């Protein structure tokens, strides 16, 4: 059984993936996402082993 990484999808328009750095989580983009979501389909993903994503 494979677990999927955690992610949040917000907004509409052209797709815009956000990937955080090592030791961070998708929450690092929390203040930026609402502004980007006004113009883009924002996919804020969490890398494996970070935040609530499985290892």
OpenMM code with the backbone's topology and positions (N, CA, C; nanometers):
from openmm import Vec3, app, unit

residues = "UNK UNK UNK UNK UNK UNK UNK UNK UNK UNK UNK UNK UNK UNK UNK UNK UNK UNK UNK UNK UNK UNK UNK UNK UNK UNK UNK UNK UNK UNK UNK UNK UNK UNK UNK UNK UNK UNK UNK UNK UNK UNK UNK UNK UNK UNK UNK UNK UNK UNK UNK UNK UNK UNK UNK".split()
positions = [
    Vec3(0.0847, -0.1183, 0.0000),
    Vec3(0.0000, 0.0000, 0.0000),
    Vec3(0.0888, 0.1241, 0.0000),
    Vec3(0.0633, 0.2137, -0.0922),
    Vec3(0.1398, 0.3369, -0.1022),
    Vec3(0.0580, 0.4529, -0.0477),
    Vec3(0.1204, 0.5324, 0.0349),
    Vec3(0.0547, 0.6524, 0.0871),
    Vec3(0.0937, 0.7709, 0.0012),
    Vec3(0.0040, 0.8631, -0.0140),
    Vec3(0.0291, 0.9821, -0.0946),
    Vec3(0.0762, 1.0962, -0.0062),
    Vec3(0.1594, 1.1832, -0.0624),
    Vec3(0.2018, 1.3017, 0.0139),
    Vec3(0.0830, 1.3931, 0.0429),
    Vec3(0.0936, 1.4706, 0.1472),
    Vec3(-0.0089, 1.5692, 0.1799),
    Vec3(0.0016, 1.6866, 0.0832),
    Vec3(-0.1116, 1.7445, 0.0506),
    Vec3(-0.1117, 1.8632, -0.0351),
    Vec3(-0.2404, 1.9408, -0.0151),
    Vec3(-0.2366, 2.0670, -0.0575),
    Vec3(-0.3560, 2.1529, -0.0595),
    Vec3(-0.3628, 2.2163, -0.1973),
    Vec3(-0.4814, 2.2200, -0.2533),
    Vec3(-0.5020, 2.2818, -0.3848),
    Vec3(-0.5995, 2.3973, -0.3668),
    Vec3(-0.5603, 2.5150, -0.4168),
    Vec3(-0.6392, 2.6363, -0.3964),
    Vec3(-0.6367, 2.7213, -0.5223),
    Vec3(-0.7459, 2.7894, -0.5507),
    Vec3(-0.7502, 2.8852, -0.6609),
    Vec3(-0.7870, 2.8219, -0.7934),
    Vec3(-0.7680, 2.8996, -0.9010),
    Vec3(-0.7950, 2.8517, -1.0364),
    Vec3(-0.7066, 2.9290, -1.1333),
    Vec3(-0.6937, 2.8744, -1.2515),
    Vec3(-0.6087, 2.9355, -1.3524),
    Vec3(-0.4951, 2.8428, -1.3888),
    Vec3(-0.3851, 2.9000, -1.4313),
    Vec3(-0.2672, 2.8214, -1.4666),
    Vec3(-0.2152, 2.7494, -1.3428),
    Vec3(-0.1714, 2.6237, -1.3562),
    Vec3(-0.1186, 2.5515, -1.2407),
    Vec3(0.0131, 2.6113, -1.1910),
    Vec3(0.0279, 2.6146, -1.0601),
    Vec3(0.1502, 2.6661, -0.9975),
    Vec3(0.1863, 2.5751, -0.8803),
    Vec3(0.2826, 2.4821, -0.9007),
    Vec3(0.3235, 2.3957, -0.7901),
    Vec3(0.4193, 2.4686, -0.6957),
    Vec3(0.4021, 2.4455, -0.5663),
    Vec3(0.4922, 2.4997, -0.4643),
    Vec3(0.5580, 2.3829, -0.3925),
    Vec3(0.6896, 2.3835, -0.3839),
    Vec3(0.7633, 2.2796, -0.3121),
    Vec3(0.8550, 2.3454, -0.2111),
    Vec3(0.8425, 2.3059, -0.0868),
    Vec3(0.9231, 2.3630, 0.0207),
    Vec3(1.0633, 2.3008, 0.0212),
    Vec3(1.1516, 2.3589, 0.0977),
    Vec3(1.2872, 2.3081, 0.1118),
    Vec3(1.2975, 2.2009, 0.2192),
    Vec3(1.4162, 2.1433, 0.2327),
    Vec3(1.4422, 2.0397, 0.3323),
    Vec3(1.4220, 2.0982, 0.4724),
    Vec3(1.3531, 2.0244, 0.5568),
    Vec3(1.3276, 2.0669, 0.6946),
    Vec3(1.2117, 2.1632, 0.7091),
    Vec3(1.1409, 2.1909, 0.6014),
    Vec3(1.0275, 2.2833, 0.6051),
    Vec3(0.8991, 2.2052, 0.5775),
    Vec3(0.7858, 2.2748, 0.5734),
    Vec3(0.6568, 2.2136, 0.5406),
    Vec3(0.5799, 2.3069, 0.4477),
    Vec3(0.4673, 2.2587, 0.3986),
    Vec3(0.3853, 2.3423, 0.3117),
    Vec3(0.3301, 2.4636, 0.3861),
    Vec3(0.3273, 2.4579, 0.5183),
    Vec3(0.2787, 2.5719, 0.5964),
    Vec3(0.3677, 2.6947, 0.5824),
    Vec3(0.4903, 2.6767, 0.5367),
    Vec3(0.5791, 2.7914, 0.5153),
    Vec3(0.5242, 2.8877, 0.4109),
    Vec3(0.4344, 2.8389, 0.3255),
    Vec3(0.3742, 2.9220, 0.2213),
    Vec3(0.2372, 2.9777, 0.2610),
    Vec3(0.1978, 2.9610, 0.3861),
    Vec3(0.0604, 2.9936, 0.4273),
    Vec3(0.0204, 3.1388, 0.4007),
    Vec3(0.1110, 3.2337, 0.4140),
    Vec3(0.0741, 3.3738, 0.3880),
    Vec3(0.0800, 3.4079, 0.2394),
    Vec3(0.1535, 3.3308, 0.1628),
    Vec3(0.1688, 3.3568, 0.0199),
    Vec3(0.0557, 3.2949, -0.0634),
    Vec3(0.0087, 3.1768, -0.0244),
    Vec3(-0.0902, 3.1033, -0.1035),
    Vec3(-0.2169, 3.1832, -0.1330),
    Vec3(-0.2781, 3.2526, -0.0377),
    Vec3(-0.4012, 3.3271, -0.0710),
    Vec3(-0.3806, 3.4305, -0.1831),
    Vec3(-0.2655, 3.4926, -0.1858),
    Vec3(-0.2376, 3.5923, -0.2909),
    Vec3(-0.2158, 3.5242, -0.4261),
    Vec3(-0.1428, 3.4136, -0.4256),
    Vec3(-0.1195, 3.3407, -0.5502),
    Vec3(-0.2476, 3.2787, -0.6042),
    Vec3(-0.3355, 3.2331, -0.5138),
    Vec3(-0.4596, 3.1670, -0.5540),
    Vec3(-0.5567, 3.2615, -0.6245),
    Vec3(-0.5343, 3.3905, -0.6140),
    Vec3(-0.6186, 3.4858, -0.6874),
    Vec3(-0.5937, 3.4771, -0.8374),
    Vec3(-0.4789, 3.4226, -0.8768),
    Vec3(-0.4404, 3.4192, -1.0181),
    Vec3(-0.4020, 3.2806, -1.0701),
    Vec3(-0.3778, 3.1847, -0.9778),
    Vec3(-0.3278, 3.0539, -1.0177),
    Vec3(-0.4020, 2.9407, -0.9471),
    Vec3(-0.3920, 2.8217, -1.0048),
    Vec3(-0.4342, 2.6975, -0.9413),
    Vec3(-0.3123, 2.6492, -0.8633),
    Vec3(-0.3081, 2.6790, -0.7347),
    Vec3(-0.1905, 2.6536, -0.6520),
    Vec3(-0.1965, 2.5130, -0.5936),
    Vec3(-0.0925, 2.4346, -0.6198),
    Vec3(-0.0778, 2.3018, -0.5618),
    Vec3(0.0393, 2.3090, -0.4653),
    Vec3(0.0066, 2.3111, -0.3374),
    Vec3(0.1055, 2.3243, -0.2304),
    Vec3(0.1277, 2.1848, -0.1724),
    Vec3(0.2383, 2.1211, -0.2104),
    Vec3(0.2651, 1.9823, -0.1722),
    Vec3(0.3699, 1.9734, -0.0622),
    Vec3(0.3599, 1.8652, 0.0143),
    Vec3(0.4552, 1.8403, 0.1211),
    Vec3(0.5405, 1.7186, 0.0819),
    Vec3(0.6700, 1.7343, 0.0854),
    Vec3(0.7607, 1.6268, 0.0488),
    Vec3(0.7499, 1.5095, 0.1460),
    Vec3(0.7800, 1.3879, 0.1011),
    Vec3(0.7750, 1.2717, 0.1901),
    Vec3(0.8606, 1.2928, 0.3153),
    Vec3(0.8047, 1.2537, 0.4297),
    Vec3(0.8764, 1.2657, 0.5564),
    Vec3(0.8736, 1.4038, 0.6188),
    Vec3(0.7993, 1.4955, 0.5605),
    Vec3(0.7868, 1.6317, 0.6134),
    Vec3(0.6415, 1.6567, 0.6518),
    Vec3(0.6213, 1.7331, 0.7580),
    Vec3(0.4845, 1.7662, 0.8010),
    Vec3(0.4002, 1.6414, 0.8203),
    Vec3(0.2850, 1.6366, 0.7539),
    Vec3(0.1947, 1.5218, 0.7696),
    Vec3(0.2070, 1.4199, 0.6579),
    Vec3(0.3066, 1.4332, 0.5690),
    Vec3(0.3281, 1.3345, 0.4630),
    Vec3(0.4006, 1.2118, 0.5179),
    Vec3(0.3636, 1.0946, 0.4698),
    Vec3(0.4331, 0.9733, 0.5165),
    Vec3(0.5769, 0.9702, 0.4646),
    Vec3(0.6600, 0.8912, 0.5328),
    Vec3(0.8013, 0.8768, 0.4904),
    Vec3(0.8142, 0.7987, 0.3637),
] * unit.nanometer
topology = app.Topology()
chain = topology.addChain("A")
for resn in residues:
    res = topology.addResidue(resn, chain)
    for name in ("N", "CA", "C"):
        topology.addAtom(name, app.Element.getBySymbol(name[0]), res)
